[in-house]
Amino acid sequence: MILEGLLVDLVPFGKAFDEREYEWRNNESWFWATVGERHVISKSSIKRRQEEHREWAEHGGQSVFFGVQTKDGKPIGDFSMNWVLPHHRLSMLGASIGEPDYWGGGYGTDALLLLVDYAFDWLDMHKVWLATMSPNMRVIRQMEKVGFTLEARVREEVWIDGQWADMVLYGLLREEWPGRAAMIEKLGLKAP
Amino acid sequence: MLEGRLVDLVPYGDRYLEREYDWHNGDAWFWATAGDREIVSRGAVKRHQQEHAAWRAEHPRPTVMFGIQTKDGKPIGDIALGLVWPQHRLAMLGAGIGEPGYTGGGYGTDALILCVEYAFRWLDFHKLWLGTMSLNARVLRQMEKVGFHQEGARREAWLADGVYYDDVIFAVLNEEWPGYEVMFERAGLANKLKGK
C-alpha cells in the first residue's frame, strides 16, 4: 500500500530502506529521532535487528512501519505507529528523516500529515501521541504547527550530551484533527 | 529482602505466581493497569507465566520485581521498577495490591517508599515516574502524600468502563527524596502502624 502525499509517499519499509538504515542509524538523525542516542553500530548488527523486528512484526507485534520516499522514489526516512493499544485506540508515533538534506523542506511534515490521517481516518484511532527531548526545537515547532497539544513536560528525564534534559509529550485527539486537506491548506504545503 | 514496618519486599517467587489468578481477575487489576478487566483462566495464567519466563531468559532486562508481603509473611501484591533505562538512570514504578483486604491500610504506601528508597539510595537512579488514570483517586491521594510531582496529564489516554480518562504522570527526582524514615512519618504511616 502507498499513502500518497505532496512531497513524499509512505510505502512499505522494504529492501530499499533496509539498505539505508546503516547510514541513518549512525548519523545525526538518530540522535534526534531517539533521545540523544549516538549509535556506533555495525552493518551486521543492523541486519540482525531488521530480522528480529520482522519476526516480531509477523508474530502479532502491534506496530505499523512505513518508509518515507520522495516523489521520485528516493528513500529518506521512516515513520511508524508504535505501541498500538487497540483497546484504548491509542498509538505512539515514531518518525525520522534519516537524510539530513531533507530536513526543513516540509518532507517530514508531509509524512506526518499522511500518518496522522491514516491513524484517524483509516484505523479509527482515538488518539496519537509522541515524546521528544526538550532540545529538539525542530520537532517542537512542528508539533505546534500541526496542532498537537503539549500535555506534559517531564523534568530531567534524559541525559543528553552531558546534562539532564526534559522530555515533552504531545498528543492529538481525533476530534481535534481538521483533516489532512485542511492542514495542508493551513501550512501552505505545495507539491514541488 | 527489604524490610519495612508494615510490609517487606521479597523476591517475586512461586508463592506470588500462585496468587496471580485471583489478582488478575480481581478488582486490583483494573486499578493497577489502566482499566483492564481480565477474565482469564488458570491455564492461561500459567501459560502466560511460562512464556514470560522463557522470554525473560532470552531477553534479559534490568527490571526489578518484588513481591509485597505483610510482616507475618502473607503475599498481598507486587511492586516493580520497569522500563529501566540505565543510560538515563530512569525507571517506571509499577505496583498492585492484589488482596482486597489490604487497600487503605498503608501497606501499599510502605511498599512504595521502600521501593523508592531502594531505587535512589542503593541503585542510584536519577528519577522515578509512574502514570495512572485520572479515575484512580486512591493513587492520586497517595502521590500527594509521598511528595511526587504531577508533571502532566496525557489527555483521554485510557478507556475504562466506557469512559476516556487522562493518564496522570507523577515523578520524583533523587534530590527531592527525603529518605524512608522521613517519608514514613510524613505519609502518616506511623499512625497506621499504631492502629494495628
Boltz contact constraints between the chains, C-beta under 6 A:
constraints:
  - contact:
      token1: [A, 88]
      token2: [B, 158]
      max_distance: 6.0
  - contact:
      token1: [A, 88]
      token2: [B, 159]
      max_distance: 6.0
  - contact:
      token1: [A, 90]
      token2: [B, 157]
      max_distance: 6.0
  - contact:
      token1: [A, 127]
      token2: [B, 156]
      max_distance: 6.0
  - contact:
      token1: [A, 151]
      token2: [B, 152]
      max_distance: 6.0
  - contact:
      token1: [A, 151]
      token2: [B, 154]
      max_distance: 6.0
  - contact:
      token1: [A, 151]
      token2: [B, 155]
      max_distance: 6.0
  - contact:
      token1: [A, 152]
      token2: [B, 151]
      max_distance: 6.0
  - contact:
      token1: [A, 152]
      token2: [B, 152]
      max_distance: 6.0
  - contact:
      token1: [A, 152]
      token2: [B, 169]
      max_distance: 6.0
  - contact:
      token1: [A, 154]
      token2: [B, 151]
      max_distance: 6.0
  - contact:
      token1: [A, 158]
      token2: [B, 88]
      max_distance: 6.0
  - contact:
      token1: [A, 159]
      token2: [B, 88]
      max_distance: 6.0
  - contact:
      token1: [A, 171]
      token2: [B, 154]
      max_distance: 6.0
  - contact:
      token1: [A, 171]
      token2: [B, 155]
      max_distance: 6.0
